[in-house]
Structure formats: C-alpha cells, structure tokens
Amino acid sequence: MDLTLPSWLLTQTAAHAGRLVAGGMAAAGARGYHYRLLVTLVESGPASQAELGRRTGIHLSDMVATINELTTQGYVERTPDPADRRRNVITITPSGRERMRELATRLAAIQEELLAPLSDDERAQLTGLLGKLLTHHRGQQGVPPLPTP
C-alpha cells in the first residue's frame, strides 16, 4: 500500500476527524447536525426546512429528524410561515443560542486535538489547501461554493 497517496491520507484523516467530532458531540448529548443547524440559524436567521437544507447541506430526511430533536430540546421553534401556511419556519430560541455557543467551544477543542501536531502557520496552510480542493471539486459537480468565513 502506498501511504503517500493523498486520497488515502485524506480518507484516513477524515475518518479520524469524524470519530473525534461524533464522540465529542455525543458526550454533549448532541450531533454534528445540531451544531450545523444552530449556527446557520444564528448567522442567517429563521428559514424554512427546505432553505435550511440548502444552506447547511443536510439532506431533507436528516433535516426533519434534526429539527425534531432540537425542537424537543427547546433549542428551535417550528411555526407556520405566515406567507405560506403549508411551510414551517424554523427559529432559534435563546437556549438554542446558548447551546450553539457550548457546541462551538466543544468543536474548537476537537479542532485543537485534531491539529495538535501542526503549527499555526501549518494549520492555516492546511485549511486553505483543503478549502481550495473542496471549492474546486464542488464547482466541477455543479454544487454552489461554500460561503467564505
């Protein structure tokens, strides 16, 4: 096996990162989708389930489950859209904003663990290169580019 293949290195690192995130979120009684949805609501405001799916990249079936979980926990509210009563608008609650901050802190610690062997410059370089690769391949697939941080 050629351990220098970039695809193999990316796959192995992504799998490890996924385990770290899943474990860290599970320890907080959350899932990665919870954070992604909450931060999107904070950054972009209330939206329909379909719009949130487009903004977050969460598939509709996963979106419904995620919204149900967050609604049960009191982190988001689902209300009928006044412009179209067939749609629901999802809004973050004050406790949802606090939960998003808690999960952001947890994710920052996970990033530190994942990138521990890299210097600040190396972290910035890695992040830039991964973003460049992702943007390129999303464009080839006709997927909109990621928002810039």
C-alpha positions as CSV (number, residue, x, y, z in Angstrom):
1,M,0.0,0.0,0.0
2,D,1.3,3.5,-0.9
3,L,1.0,5.5,2.3
4,T,1.8,8.7,0.4
5,L,-1.3,8.7,-1.7
6,P,-3.2,12.0,-0.9
7,S,-6.6,10.3,-1.3
8,W,-5.6,7.7,1.3
9,L,-4.2,10.3,3.7
10,L,-7.3,12.4,3.3
11,T,-9.7,9.5,3.8
12,Q,-7.8,8.3,6.9
13,T,-7.6,11.8,8.4
14,A,-11.3,12.5,7.6
15,A,-12.4,9.2,9.3
16,H,-10.4,10.1,12.4
17,A,-11.8,13.7,12.4
18,G,-15.3,12.3,12.0
19,R,-14.8,10.0,15.0
20,L,-13.5,12.9,17.1
21,V,-16.4,15.1,16.2
22,A,-19.0,12.3,16.7
23,G,-17.5,11.4,20.1
24,G,-17.2,15.0,21.3
25,M,-20.8,15.8,20.2
26,A,-22.2,12.6,21.7
27,A,-20.5,13.4,25.0
28,A,-22.5,16.7,25.0
29,G,-25.7,14.9,24.0
30,A,-25.6,16.3,20.5
31,R,-24.8,15.5,16.9
32,G,-22.8,17.5,14.4
33,Y,-26.0,18.3,12.5
34,H,-27.3,20.1,15.7
35,Y,-24.4,22.5,15.6
36,R,-24.6,23.0,11.8
37,L,-28.3,23.9,12.0
38,L,-28.0,26.1,15.1
39,V,-25.0,28.1,13.7
40,T,-26.8,28.5,10.4
41,L,-29.9,29.9,12.2
42,V,-27.7,32.3,14.2
43,E,-25.8,33.5,11.0
44,S,-28.7,33.6,8.5
45,G,-31.9,33.9,10.6
46,P,-35.1,32.0,10.5
47,A,-35.8,29.9,7.5
48,S,-38.0,27.1,6.1
49,Q,-36.8,23.5,6.4
50,A,-36.1,23.4,2.7
51,E,-34.0,26.6,2.8
52,L,-32.1,25.3,5.8
53,G,-31.3,22.1,3.9
54,R,-29.8,24.1,1.1
55,R,-27.8,26.4,3.5
56,T,-26.5,23.5,5.6
57,G,-26.2,20.7,3.1
58,I,-28.2,18.5,5.4
59,H,-30.5,16.1,3.5
60,L,-34.2,16.7,4.0
61,S,-34.8,13.4,5.9
62,D,-31.9,14.2,8.2
63,M,-33.1,17.8,8.5
64,V,-36.6,16.8,9.7
65,A,-35.0,14.5,12.4
66,T,-32.6,17.2,13.4
67,I,-35.3,19.8,13.7
68,N,-37.5,17.4,15.7
69,E,-34.6,16.7,18.1
70,L,-33.8,20.4,18.6
71,T,-37.5,21.3,19.0
72,T,-38.0,18.7,21.7
73,Q,-34.9,20.1,23.5
74,G,-36.2,23.6,23.2
75,Y,-33.4,24.9,21.0
76,V,-35.5,25.8,18.0
77,E,-39.2,26.6,17.3
78,R,-41.2,25.5,14.3
79,T,-44.0,27.8,13.3
80,P,-46.2,28.1,10.2
81,D,-44.9,30.5,7.6
82,P,-47.4,33.5,7.5
83,A,-46.8,33.8,3.7
84,D,-47.4,30.1,3.0
85,R,-49.2,28.2,5.8
86,R,-48.0,24.9,4.2
87,R,-44.4,25.6,5.2
88,N,-42.8,25.9,8.6
89,V,-40.3,28.5,9.6
90,I,-37.6,27.4,12.0
91,T,-36.3,29.9,14.5
92,I,-33.6,29.5,17.1
93,T,-34.5,30.1,20.7
94,P,-32.4,31.9,23.4
95,S,-31.5,28.5,24.8
96,G,-30.6,27.4,21.3
97,R,-28.1,30.3,21.0
98,E,-26.5,29.2,24.3
99,R,-26.4,25.6,23.1
100,M,-24.7,26.7,19.9
101,R,-22.0,28.6,21.9
102,E,-21.5,25.4,24.0
103,L,-21.1,23.2,21.0
104,A,-18.8,25.8,19.3
105,T,-16.5,25.6,22.3
106,R,-16.5,21.8,22.2
107,L,-15.7,21.9,18.5
108,A,-12.9,24.3,19.0
109,A,-11.3,21.8,21.5
110,I,-11.8,19.0,19.0
111,Q,-10.1,21.1,16.3
112,E,-7.2,21.6,18.7
113,E,-6.9,17.9,19.3
114,L,-7.1,17.0,15.6
115,L,-4.5,19.6,14.6
116,A,-2.2,19.3,17.6
117,P,1.0,18.4,15.7
118,L,0.7,21.4,13.4
119,S,1.9,25.0,14.0
120,D,-0.4,27.9,13.5
121,D,1.0,28.5,10.0
122,E,0.7,24.9,9.1
123,R,-2.9,24.9,10.3
124,A,-3.7,27.9,8.1
125,Q,-2.0,26.3,5.2
126,L,-3.8,23.0,5.6
127,T,-7.1,24.7,5.9
128,G,-6.5,26.9,2.9
129,L,-5.4,23.9,0.7
130,L,-8.4,21.8,1.8
131,G,-10.8,24.6,1.1
132,K,-9.2,25.1,-2.3
133,L,-9.7,21.4,-3.1
134,L,-13.2,21.3,-1.9
135,T,-14.2,24.5,-3.8
136,H,-12.7,23.1,-7.0
137,H,-14.4,19.8,-6.8
138,R,-17.8,21.3,-5.7
139,G,-17.6,23.5,-8.8
140,Q,-16.9,20.5,-11.1
141,Q,-20.1,18.9,-9.6
142,G,-22.2,22.0,-10.1
143,V,-22.5,22.4,-6.3
144,P,-22.5,26.1,-5.1
145,P,-19.3,27.2,-3.5
146,L,-19.1,27.2,0.3
147,P,-19.6,30.6,2.0
148,T,-16.4,32.4,2.9
149,P,-15.7,32.7,6.6
